[in-house]
């Protein structure tokens, strides 16, 4: 699969950054994160085990917080292609119950 990448770096208010983080959290919980910038976008589908790395630093009045989330793309389980079964036991089949006098007519066989 071809690598699809989108990098965004912008200055914004702390309030706007918080709103973006809330959008990220909501999307992550829903299972699909689509990040778009203009006509470019990358859609991610987090699932399974997620590796979380957090780095916080402060130096000469500048503060930095890096959060990294990494996971492997989950492959949907393949549906069993066999639509039949071989067994030494007969399946339990429920027979419909009919009201007296409403049984299907078997004399037409």
JOGIFEN-V263553 format. One record per pair of residues at least 12 apart in sequence whose ideal C-beta (glycine too) atoms are under 7 Angstrom apart, sorted by the first residue. I is the first residue (numbers start at 1). GAP is how many residues later the second one is. Records with the same first field share a line. If there is no record, write none. Layout:
I = GAP + GAP
//
This chain:
4 = 38
5 = 37
6 = 29 + 31 + 34 + 35 + 36
8 = 29
28 = 18
31 = 14 + 15 + 16
32 = 13
33 = 13
45 = 28
46 = 25
47 = 24 + 27
48 = 23 + 24 + 26
49 = 22
50 = 19 + 21
51 = 19 + 20
52 = 17
53 = 15
54 = 13
//
